[in-house]
Amino acid sequence: MFLDQLSVLVAIGFSGASLGITFLTMWAIGRSEKHLLIWSIGLATIIAGVVLFGIVVEHYSAGALLASFLLLIAGFGFLYAGCARFCTGHANWVSAIVLVAISAVLTSAAFALGYSGIGAMIGNVAIGVFLILIARDYWLARAEAPTLMTVNAICCVATAASFIACGFALAEQGQLVLTSRPSNWAEQVNSIMAIIGLTGIGALSLTLNQMRIANSHKSDAMKDALTGLLNRRALLDNPAEIAPAGTAVVMMDLDYFKSINDRFGHHSGDRILKVFAELIRENVRTNDLAARLGGEEFCVIMPDSTSASAAAVADRIRSQIEATVIQTARGPIRSTVSAGIAVRSNGPETLQSLLNKADAALYEAKASGRNRVQISDFSLVA
């Protein structure tokens, strides 16, 4: 044997413990990422199984080997549930519990009947199946982070293959009953893969979790807290950039909004803003950018558009908010909106220039009596 099995187990134990403590600490800080807690429980259970397997290495015991496999199966079941929650938002507890129960019953039955070798085969294959299921979840979720998710799926499949190979080696050698700990070429490969694979999977999962948290913070910073639309900072990231031909800018402003706040209260004003934001979301296309610039002022940037199509969208939003009635303790609230539109047609033009023109058209709509859509004269000339 070219590897000291006990040293390998100690390395697996320390690696798993370090990852488990890291996951548990991160979960304890926010208490929101439940998959971290599930992963830490799974790693703790796996470490307990590894400790028992270490006892088998020194002094073979069928009972200790069975207990080791049961803990390992349960631990990988937890890892599968945690991965499912991380990738899909649902832990798939029913599937995880059913698979763990079936694997545990079959493994225990084989040991109880005296066929410890068959029990070891079932246990190894069951662990491999859990790893394949984890790989599937990472693969299906790879759109979030293609490279890291794909590498993690590959690590899972490679580690799964090493566990399944252990069961195959026992079957190949006809070891239906074990009188000592399993010792063959597959166990050697599995020892290496258990360290590389589990450490790699844990480290990649930790990186993916941190990346998701960072992206979430970045997304929150670019959104208006009240309406969920983009904020001014997100929309005007580079106002000096040349707008593509056919870009339409729609500026919208709720009419007499200050009087609504004064009469019905700011809470009711916030309700109007939320309703209006939802109407914008329902009427714009998926590739349009909608934002709340501040107060009661909103903006929509529409690529590949014309003044007529942009005006049609703006007027549809205008008519819908006009027909909306919000009931409050101080009576019903009705609101209207004025809109200004600018479209880039010929010649290079910056986004800031279009915003200025749309803003000027908006003020013209206000001056002309409000509750109307005004297209910039510059856009019409172009």
KEBASE-78576 format. One record per residue: residue in one letter; x, y negated, z of N, C-alpha, C in turn. Coordinates in steps of 0.02 Angstrom, whole numbers, padded with zeros to 5 digits, always signed. Layout:
N
aXYZXYZXYZ/...
This chain:
382
m+00042+00060+00000+00000+00000+00000+00044-00062+00000/f+00033-00107-00050+00077-00165-00054+00051-00224-00014/l-00008-00219+00016-00035-00272+00058-00049-00246+00128/d-00034-00286+00178-00052-00269+00246-00126-00287+00256/q-00169-00235+00260-00241-00246+00262-00261-00290+00321/l-00232-00281+00377-00250-00319+00437-00233-00393+00427/s-00174-00407+00397-00155-00476+00385-00203-00510+00336/v-00225-00472+00286-00273-00498+00238-00338-00516+00273/l-00361-00473+00316-00423-00486+00353-00418-00548+00398/v-00360-00555+00429-00348-00614+00471-00351-00677+00428/a-00321-00674+00368-00322-00732+00323-00393-00749+00302/i-00432-00696+00286-00502-00707+00267-00540-00738+00325/g-00527-00713+00386-00562-00739+00444-00547-00812+00457/f-00483-00830+00453-00465-00901+00465-00493-00946+00410/s-00490-00923+00347-00516-00963+00292-00591-00974+00299/g-00626-00919+00315-00699-00924+00324-00718-00967+00383/a-00680-00961+00437-00694-01001+00497-00684-01075+00484/s-00631-01092+00447-00617-01162+00431-00673-01192+00390/l-00695-01154+00339-00750-01179+00297-00814-01184+00336/g-00827-01133+00378-00889-01133+00417-00893-01192+00465/i-00837-01207+00498-00835-01264+00544-00844-01329+00506/t-00814-01333+00446-00822-01394+00405-00894-01404+00385/f-00927-01350+00361-00997-01355+00342-01041-01374+00401/l-01028-01344+00459-01069-01357+00518-01060-01430+00541/t-00998-01454+00539-00985-01523+00560-01019-01572+00514/m-01016-01559+00448-01048-01604+00400-01124-01604+00409/w-01152-01545+00423-01224-01542+00435-01243-01580+00499/a-01202-01573+00551-01217-01605+00615-01217-01681+00610/i-01178-01708+00563-01174-01781+00557-01239-01810+00532/g-01269-01779+00481-01329-01808+00452-01393-01768+00465/r-01386-01704+00476-01443-01659+00487-01492-01658+00428/s-01470-01678+00370-01515-01680+00312-01500-01624+00262/e-01436-01608+00253-01418-01555+00205-01422-01487+00239/k-01482-01457+00238-01492-01393+00274-01451-01337+00244/h-01433-01342+00180-01393-01289+00150-01325-01283+00185/l-01299-01338+00211-01235-01335+00248-01241-01292+00311/l-01297-01300+00346-01308-01260+00406-01316-01186+00387/i-01353-01172+00333-01363-01103+00311-01296-01072+00291/w-01255-01111+00254-01189-01085+00235-01146-01071+00296/s-01147-01115+00346-01106-01104+00406-01128-01042+00444/i-01193-01030+00448-01219-00969+00480-01196-00908+00441/g-01201-00912+00375-01180-00856+00333-01106-00840+00342/l-01064-00891+00344-00992-00880+00353-00976-00852+00422/a-01012-00875+00473-01002-00848+00541-01019-00774+00543/t-01073-00756+00508-01094-00685+00506-01043-00643+00468/i-01017-00671+00413-00966-00635+00374-00903-00625+00415/i-00883-00677+00452-00823-00671+00495-00832-00616+00546/a-00892-00612+00575-00906-00558+00624-00898-00490+00591/g-00922-00485+00528-00914-00422+00491-00842-00406+00476/v-00803-00457+00461-00732-00448+00447-00695-00424+00510/v-00714-00452+00568-00683-00432+00631-00696-00358+00644/l-00758-00336+00633-00773-00265+00643-00735-00221+00593/f-00729-00245+00531-00691-00207+00482-00618-00202+00503/g-00593-00254+00536-00525-00252+00562-00516-00197+00614/i-00569-00186+00654-00566-00131+00703-00562-00064+00667/v-00600-00059+00610-00598+00003+00572-00529+00016+00543/v-00495-00038+00524-00428-00031+00496-00381+00001+00547/e-00387-00019+00610-00344+00007+00663-00367+00075+00689/h-00433+00081+00700-00461+00143+00728-00527+00156+00693/y-00527+00205+00647-00588+00217+00607-00646+00238+00650/s-00703+00207+00636-00766+00224+00669-00822+00212+00620/a-00862+00265+00606-00917+00258+00559-00967+00205+00583/g-00978+00203+00649-01025+00154+00677-01000+00083+00666/a-00935+00072+00677-00907+00005+00667-00908-00015+00594/l-00896+00035+00549-00897+00020+00478-00968+00002+00456/l-01018+00038+00481-01087+00022+00465-01105-00048+00490/a-01087-00063+00552-01102-00129+00580-01069-00184+00539/s-01007-00170+00516-00971-00218+00475-01009-00232+00411/f-01031-00179+00377-01068-00188+00314-01134-00225+00326/l-01169-00209+00380-01233-00242+00393-01223-00317+00404/l-01170-00335+00441-01155-00406+00452-01135-00441+00387/l-01094-00407+00346-01073-00436+00283-01133-00446+00236/i-01177-00397+00233-01237-00402+00190-01280-00461+00213/a-01291-00466+00279-01331-00522+00306-01297-00589+00292/g-01230-00591+00300-01193-00653+00289-01198-00676+00217/f-01190-00630+00170-01196-00649+00099-01269-00666+00081/g-01316-00637+00118-01386-00656+00108-01397-00728+00127/f-01366-00749+00183-01370-00820+00203-01337-00865+00151/l-01279-00844+00125-01246-00885+00074-01290-00892+00012/y-01324-00839-00007-01370-00841-00065-01427-00890-00052/a-01457-00886+00008-01512-00932+00025-01488-01004+00025/g-01428-01016+00053-01402-01084+00055-01387-01110-00015/c-01360-01067-00058-01344-01088-00126-01408-01104-00164/a-01460-01062-00154-01524-01075-00188-01552-01142-00167/r-01547-01158-00102-01572-01223-00078-01531-01280-00107/f-01465-01271-00111-01421-01323-00138-01436-01336-00212/c-01446-01282-00250-01454-01289-00323-01525-01305-00344/t-01575-01280-00307-01645-01288-00328-01688-01327-00279/g-01663-01335-00217-01704-01369-00166-01746-01321-00125/h-01746-01256-00144-01784-01205-00107-01737-01147-00089/a-01741-01125-00026-01693-01076-00001-01709-01004-00024/n-01768-00991-00052-01786-00923-00074-01778-00872-00017/w-01804-00892+00042-01797-00849+00100-01828-00780+00090/v-01886-00778+00057-01920-00714+00047-01876-00666+00008/s-01849-00690-00048-01805-00647-00089-01743-00626-00050/a-01713-00674-00014-01652-00659+00024-01666-00606+00078/i-01721-00616+00115-01737-00569+00170-01753-00500+00142/v-01791-00498+00088-01809-00433+00058-01747-00396+00034/l-01702-00431+00000-01641-00399-00025-01596-00376+00032/v-01590-00418+00084-01550-00398+00141-01580-00336+00175/a-01646-00336+00183-01680-00280+00217-01671-00215+00177/i-01682-00218+00112-01675-00158+00070-01603-00132+00073/s-01555-00177+00066-01484-00157+00068-01466-00127+00135/a-01489-00159+00189-01473-00135+00257-01504-00067+00270/v-01566-00057+00248-01600+00007+00259-01565+00063+00221/l-01549+00050+00157-01516+00102+00117-01447+00119+00144/t-01409+00067+00164-01342+00078+00192-01347+00117+00257/s-01392+00096+00301-01400+00130+00366-01423+00202+00358/a-01469+00213+00310-01494+00281+00298-01437+00327+00276/a-01394+00303+00231-01338+00344+00208-01291+00361+00265/f-01275+00312+00307-01231+00325+00365-01265+00373+00414/a-01331+00364+00424-01367+00407+00472-01367+00480+00449/l-01369+00489+00383-01369+00558+00356-01299+00588+00352/g-01249+00548+00372-01180+00573+00373-01141+00557+00310/y-01173+00523+00262-01139+00506+00200-01113+00434+00204/s-01061+00427+00244-01034+00360+00254-01004+00331+00190/g-00978+00375+00147-00950+00351+00084-01004+00321+00039/i-01062+00354+00036-01117+00327-00003-01141+00261+00028/g-01143+00259+00094-01163+00197+00129-01116+00140+00112/a-01050+00155+00108-01001+00104+00090-01011+00081+00018/m-01028+00130-00026-01041+00111-00096-01101+00063-00100/i-01154+00080-00065-01215+00038-00067-01200-00032-00039/g-01162-00033+00017-01146-00096+00048-01105-00141+00002/n-01055-00112-00031-01013-00152-00077-01053-00178-00136/v-01095-00135-00165-01136-00155-00222-01185-00210-00201/a-01215-00203-00141-01263-00253-00117-01229-00322-00111/i-01168-00323-00084-01131-00387-00079-01118-00415-00148/g-01099-00371-00195-01087-00393-00264-01149-00423-00295/v-01208-00393-00281-01271-00419-00308-01285-00489-00282/f-01274-00499-00217-01285-00566-00189-01240-00618-00222/l-01177-00598-00233-01131-00645-00266-01152-00660-00338/i-01178-00610-00373-01203-00622-00441-01263-00669-00440/l-01307-00661-00391-01364-00706-00384-01342-00778-00370/i-01290-00784-00328-01262-00850-00314-01233-00880-00378/a-01197-00839-00416-01168-00862-00480-01223-00885-00527/r-01278-00849-00529-01334-00868-00573-01361-00937-00554/d-01369-00949-00489-01395-01014-00467-01348-01071-00487/y-01283-01060-00477-01235-01112-00497-01236-01123-00573/w-01241-01069-00610-01241-01074-00683-01302-01112-00707/l-01361-01097-00680-01422-01130-00701-01423-01204-00682/a-01384-01221-00630-01382-01291-00607-01322-01329-00634/r-01287-01300-00684-01223-01328-00707-01230-01397-00739/a-01291-01417-00758-01300-01483-00789-01279-01539-00742/e-01284-01528-00676-01266-01579-00627-01191-01593-00629/a-01151-01540-00634-01078-01547-00637-01051-01487-00676/p-01052-01492-00743-01037-01434-00785-00974-01396-00768/t-00918-01431-00760-00855-01396-00748-00853-01361-00681/l-00869-01398-00627-00865-01369-00560-00916-01312-00551/m-00976-01322-00575-01027-01270-00569-01008-01207-00607/t-00980-01217-00667-00960-01159-00707-00902-01121-00675/v-00853-01158-00650-00796-01126-00616-00820-01089-00554/n-00866-01118-00517-00892-01085-00458-00929-01021-00476/a-00968-01023-00531-01003-00963-00554-00954-00909-00573/i-00899-00928-00607-00848-00879-00626-00815-00848-00565/c-00800-00889-00514-00771-00863-00452-00817-00813-00419/c-00882-00829-00420-00931-00783-00389-00934-00717-00426/v-00934-00720-00493-00938-00659-00533-00874-00617-00523/a-00817-00649-00522-00754-00613-00513-00751-00579-00444/t-00773-00614-00393-00774-00585-00326-00826-00529-00322/a-00883-00539-00354-00934-00487-00356-00907-00423-00389/a-00870-00432-00443-00842-00374-00479-00794-00336-00434/s-00756-00372-00391-00709-00337-00347-00746-00295-00294/f-00803-00320-00269-00842-00281-00220-00874-00221-00254/i-00903-00232-00313-00935-00176-00349-00882-00123-00367/a-00822-00146-00384-00768-00100-00400-00751-00055-00341/c-00757-00081-00279-00744-00040-00220-00794+00018-00216/g-00857+00004-00231-00907+00057-00232-00894+00107-00287/f-00873+00081-00346-00858+00125-00403-00799+00170-00387/a-00747+00143-00355-00688+00182-00339-00705+00240-00292/l-00747+00227-00242-00768+00280-00196-00806+00335-00234/a-00850+00314-00280-00889+00363-00319-00842+00402-00365/e-00795+00367-00395-00748+00399-00442-00707+00452-00406/q-00688+00439-00344-00647+00486-00305-00689+00537-00269/g-00755+00531-00275-00800+00580-00243-00800+00576-00167/q-00785+00518-00139-00783+00509-00066-00853+00495-00039/l-00893+00547-00035-00961+00540-00010-00961+00532+00066/v-00911+00559+00098-00904+00554+00170-00835+00527+00186/l-00832+00476+00228-00768+00446+00246-00745+00470+00314/t-00681+00485+00317-00651+00504+00381-00600+00452+00404/s-00589+00403+00361-00545+00348+00376-00569+00288+00334/r-00540+00231+00348-00562+00171+00312-00549+00180+00238/p-00590+00151+00194-00579+00156+00122-00510+00129+00103/s-00475+00166+00061-00408+00144+00040-00397+00167-00032/n-00400+00120-00079-00390+00136-00150-00372+00071-00187/w-00362+00077-00252-00343+00019-00292-00394-00037-00288/a-00458-00019-00286-00511-00070-00285-00509-00110-00220/e-00493-00076-00165-00489-00111-00101-00432-00162-00102/q-00377-00145-00137-00321-00191-00144-00342-00254-00183/v-00377-00242-00240-00400-00298-00281-00450-00340-00242/n-00495-00305-00206-00547-00341-00168-00515-00383-00112/s-00461-00359-00083-00427-00398-00031-00403-00465-00058/i-00375-00462-00119-00350-00525-00149-00408-00570-00168/m-00460-00541-00200-00517-00581-00223-00557-00609-00165/a-00559-00572-00109-00597-00597-00051-00566-00662-00026/i-00500-00666-00027-00467-00727-00005-00474-00782-00057/i-00454-00766-00120-00456-00817-00173-00528-00838-00188/g-00571-00787-00198-00640-00801-00218-00679-00839-00166/l-00681-00813-00104-00721-00845-00052-00695-00915-00035/t-00628-00921-00032-00600-00988-00019-00617-01036-00075/g-00610-01011-00137-00624-01054-00195-00698-01073-00198/i-00742-01025-00186-00814-01039-00188-00831-01090-00134/g-00803-01081-00074-00818-01127-00020-00792-01197-00034/a-00730-01201-00059-00700-01266-00074-00738-01302-00130/l-00756-01265-00182-00793-01295-00238-00863-01318-00215/s-00895-01277-00173-00961-01295-00148-00957-01358-00105/l-00904-01363-00066-00894-01423-00025-00883-01484-00070/t-00844-01476-00122-00832-01531-00169-00896-01552-00204/l-00936-01503-00225-00999-01518-00258-01047-01555-00211/n-01047-01535-00147-01090-01568-00099-01069-01641-00089/q-01004-01652-00083-00979-01721-00075-00993-01763-00138/m-00986-01732-00196-01001-01767-00258-01074-01787-00261/r-01118-01742-00239-01189-01758-00240-01205-01815-00192/i-01173-01815-00133-01184-01869-00085-01161-01935-00114/a-01101-01935-00146-01074-01997-00175-01120-02022-00230/n-01144-01977-00273-01189-01997-00328-01255-02024-00300/s-01278-01993-00245-01340-02017-00215-01332-02088-00188/h-01275-02101-00154-01262-02168-00129-01257-02218-00186/k-01224-02198-00240-01217-02242-00298-01285-02257-00329/s-01327-02205-00334-01394-02214-00362-01436-02260-00318/d-01432-02250-00252-01470-02293-00206-01448-02366-00212/a-01383-02376-00222-01358-02445-00228-01382-02479-00291/m-01402-02440-00341-01424-02469-00404-01500-02474-00409/k-01536-02457-00355-01609-02457-00357-01637-02510-00310/d-01694-02536-00329-01731-02581-00285-01765-02539-00231/a-01754-02555-00169-01778-02514-00114-01854-02510-00111/l-01888-02563-00129-01961-02565-00123-01996-02528-00180/t-01975-02540-00241-02012-02513-00299-01980-02450-00329/g-01917-02438-00315-01883-02381-00345-01857-02394-00415/l-01872-02453-00443-01844-02470-00509-01771-02490-00501/l-01736-02500-00557-01668-02525-00553-01668-02595-00522/n-01612-02614-00493-01607-02682-00467-01568-02726-00516/r-01561-02790-00500-01527-02837-00544-01456-02814-00559/r-01422-02790-00508-01352-02769-00517-01346-02713-00568/a-01392-02665-00566-01389-02609-00612-01406-02630-00683/l-01457-02673-00689-01479-02694-00756-01428-02739-00790/l-01399-02784-00752-01353-02833-00780-01281-02816-00764/d-01264-02753-00773-01196-02730-00758-01145-02766-00802/n-01163-02779-00865-01119-02813-00911-01160-02858-00957/p-01183-02915-00932-01227-02958-00971-01194-02988-01033/a-01127-02990-01034-01092-03018-01092-01084-02968-01149/e-01107-02907-01138-01101-02855-01190-01148-02872-01248/i-01125-02857-01309-01166-02869-01368-01223-02818-01369/a-01283-02843-01374-01342-02799-01374-01349-02768-01443/p-01365-02703-01447-01375-02671-01513-01434-02703-01549/a-01433-02701-01615-01488-02727-01655-01552-02691-01636/g-01607-02728-01631-01670-02698-01613-01683-02694-01539/t-01639-02725-01499-01649-02726-01426-01700-02780-01408/a-01751-02759-01371-01802-02807-01348-01796-02815-01272/v-01802-02877-01249-01801-02892-01178-01869-02921-01159/v-01901-02890-01110-01966-02913-01086-01959-02938-01014/m-01970-03002-01003-01969-03030-00936-02041-03039-00912/m-02056-03015-00852-02124-03019-00825-02123-03049-00754/d-02173-03089-00740-02177-03122-00675-02250-03123-00652/l-02264-03097-00592-02332-03096-00566-02355-03167-00552/d-02414-03184-00575-02440-03252-00568-02464-03266-00496/y-02448-03325-00472-02471-03349-00407-02456-03299-00351/f-02399-03267-00355-02383-03215-00306-02374-03245-00236/k-02346-03304-00231-02336-03335-00166-02403-03346-00130/s-02454-03364-00167-02519-03374-00136-02549-03308-00111/i-02533-03254-00147-02556-03188-00124-02523-03171-00057/n-02458-03182-00052-02423-03170+00012-02451-03214+00067/d-02464-03277+00052-02488-03323+00103-02558-03304+00127/r-02600-03282+00081-02669-03268+00098-02679-03198+00127/f-02646-03148+00097-02659-03079+00117-02602-03048+00158/g-02545-03082+00163-02489-03056+00201-02438-03022+00156/h-02376-03019+00181-02322-02990+00142-02331-02915+00130/h-02363-02880+00177-02374-02808+00167-02418-02796+00106/s-02470-02837+00098-02513-02830+00039-02475-02850-00023/g-02432-02901-00018-02390-02920-00075-02345-02864-00097/d-02317-02828-00048-02275-02771-00064-02314-02716-00100/r-02378-02707-00080-02420-02657-00113-02430-02676-00187/i-02441-02741-00200-02449-02764-00269-02386-02749-00310/l-02328-02763-00280-02265-02751-00315-02255-02677-00331/k-02273-02634-00284-02266-02562-00296-02314-02538-00351/v-02376-02563-00349-02424-02544-00401-02400-02568-00469/f-02376-02629-00472-02353-02657-00535-02292-02617-00561/a-02246-02599-00518-02188-02560-00538-02209-02493-00566/e-02260-02462-00535-02284-02398-00560-02317-02405-00628/l-02352-02460-00640-02381-02472-00707-02326-02479-00759/i-02272-02513-00741-02216-02520-00788-02187-02451-00804/r-02177-02410-00753-02149-02343-00763-02193-02302-00810/e-02258-02308-00802-02305-02268-00842-02307-02290-00915/n-02288-02352-00929-02296-02378-00997-02232-02382-01037/v-02174-02378-01005-02112-02381-01043-02088-02312-01063/r-02042-02309-01110-02014-02246-01133-01958-02223-01086/t-01938-02161-01094-01886-02134-01050-01818-02168-01060/n-01806-02194-01120-01742-02227-01133-01744-02302-01121/d-01801-02328-01100-01806-02399-01082-01779-02409-01011/l-01753-02468-00997-01727-02485-00931-01774-02536-00898/a-01804-02516-00842-01850-02560-00806-01818-02579-00739/a-01823-02643-00721-01791-02666-00659-01832-02721-00626/r-01825-02725-00561-01851-02782-00523-01791-02829-00511/l-01795-02888-00538-01739-02934-00533-01738-02970-00466/g-01795-02972-00433-01799-03006-00368-01868-03037-00360/g-01893-03038-00299-01959-03067-00288-02012-03033-00331/e-02049-03073-00370-02102-03046-00413-02081-03043-00486/e-02015-03048-00499-01990-03050-00568-01964-02981-00588/f-01987-02957-00646-01968-02892-00672-01942-02899-00743/c-01903-02849-00765-01875-02850-00832-01873-02780-00861/v-01886-02775-00926-01880-02711-00961-01837-02722-01023/i-01786-02681-01031-01744-02682-01091-01763-02622-01133/m-01783-02636-01195-01810-02583-01239-01767-02578-01302/p-01726-02526-01309-01686-02517-01370-01731-02494-01428/d-01706-02504-01488-01742-02482-01548-01815-02504-01547/s-01824-02569-01538-01892-02596-01533-01900-02655-01580/t-01962-02680-01584-01977-02740-01623-02017-02786-01578/s-02026-02848-01600-02064-02895-01560-02136-02871-01553/a-02163-02840-01606-02232-02817-01604-02241-02759-01555/s-02195-02710-01558-02202-02652-01513-02189-02672-01441/a-02140-02716-01429-02126-02739-01361-02186-02779-01334/a-02216-02820-01377-02274-02859-01356-02333-02814-01340/a-02340-02760-01378-02395-02713-01365-02388-02681-01297/v-02326-02661-01280-02314-02631-01214-02327-02681-01158/a-02300-02742-01167-02309-02794-01116-02383-02811-01107/d-02420-02815-01163-02491-02833-01157-02531-02777-01125/r-02511-02715-01137-02545-02659-01105-02535-02661-01030/i-02474-02676-01009-02460-02683-00937-02499-02742-00908/r-02500-02797-00946-02537-02857-00923-02611-02842-00912/s-02642-02807-00960-02714-02793-00954-02728-02744-00897/q-02681-02697-00886-02692-02647-00833-02686-02679-00763/i-02637-02723-00754-02632-02755-00688-02690-02803-00676/e-02715-02833-00730-02773-02878-00723-02835-02839-00701/a-02841-02776-00724-02899-02735-00707-02892-02699-00640/t-02833-02704-00610-02820-02669-00547-02845-02710-00487/v-02880-02676-00442-02904-02709-00381-02876-02670-00322/i-02843-02705-00277-02815-02674-00217-02854-02698-00156/q-02884-02650-00121-02924-02667-00062-02879-02675-00001/t-02890-02730+00036-02853-02742+00097-02901-02763+00152/a-02876-02768+00213-02918-02789+00270-02944-02859+00261/r-02909-02900+00222-02929-02969+00211-02968-02979+00146/g-02986-02923+00115-03024-02927+00053-02985-02899-00006/p-03019-02894-00064-02986-02866-00123-02936-02915-00154/i-02883-02886-00182-02832-02926-00215-02833-02910-00289/r-02833-02963-00329-02824-02957-00401-02763-02998-00420/s-02727-02974-00470-02667-03010-00490-02661-03008-00566/t-02626-03056-00594-02610-03057-00665-02536-03066-00674/v-02513-03057-00736-02442-03062-00750-02431-03100-00815/s-02379-03139-00817-02357-03172-00879-02292-03140-00902/a-02284-03137-00968-02225-03104-00996-02194-03144-01052/g-02128-03140-01057-02091-03171-01112-02048-03119-01145/i-02044-03122-01212-02008-03070-01250-01958-03102-01297/a-01899-03071-01300-01848-03090-01349-01820-03027-01380/v-01808-03028-01446-01783-02970-01482-01723-02990-01525/r-01671-02949-01522-01614-02963-01566-01628-02933-01634/s-01626-02975-01685-01639-02951-01753-01576-02955-01796/n-01555-03015-01813-01496-03023-01857-01440-03057-01819/g-01379-03035-01833-01321-03066-01803-01308-03042-01733/p-01245-03042-01711-01226-03019-01644-01256-03065-01591/e-01277-03035-01536-01306-03074-01482-01296-03036-01417/t-01278-03072-01364-01265-03039-01300-01331-03026-01264/l-01327-02980-01217-01385-02965-01175-01406-03027-01136/q-01357-03065-01111-01372-03125-01073-01411-03175-01115/s-01393-03181-01179-01428-03226-01223-01501-03206-01231/l-01513-03141-01239-01581-03116-01246-01621-03127-01182/l-01588-03117-01125-01621-03129-01061-01641-03202-01054/n-01597-03247-01075-01612-03319-01071-01672-03337-01115/k-01673-03308-01176-01729-03322-01221-01794-03293-01195/a-01791-03231-01168-01852-03201-01141-01876-03240-01080/d-01829-03266-01041-01847-03306-00982-01881-03371-01003/a-01854-03402-01056-01884-03464-01082-01954-03451-01108/a-01964-03393-01142-02030-03375-01166-02078-03362-01108/l-02052-03334-01054-02093-03322-00995-02119-03388-00966/y-02075-03437-00960-02096-03501-00933-02146-03536-00980/e-02138-03523-01045-02187-03550-01092-02256-03518-01082/a-02255-03452-01068-02319-03417-01054-02351-03444-00990/k-02309-03459-00940-02334-03489-00878-02365-03558-00891/a-02330-03598-00931-02353-03665-00945-02416-03666-00988/s-02427-03612-01025-02485-03609-01070-02547-03580-01037/g-02544-03569-00971-02603-03546-00935-02596-03479-00899/r-02537-03447-00904-02524-03383-00870-02568-03326-00898/n-02555-03265-00872-02591-03205-00893-02589-03196-00969/r-02530-03203-00996-02522-03195-01069-02451-03172-01084/v-02440-03150-01147-02375-03127-01170-02351-03176-01224/q-02290-03201-01215-02263-03250-01261-02198-03222-01291/i-02194-03224-01358-02134-03202-01393-02090-03263-01407/s-02026-03255-01395-01979-03310-01404-01981-03336-01476/d-01983-03403-01484-01982-03432-01551-01919-03413-01589/f-01863-03405-01553-01800-03386-01585-01805-03317-01615/s-01842-03271-01580-01851-03204-01607-01893-03205-01670/l-01945-03248-01670-01989-03252-01728-01951-03280-01788/v-01908-03331-01776-01868-03360-01830-01822-03307-01859/a-01788-03268-01815-01743-03217-01839-01781-03164-01878/
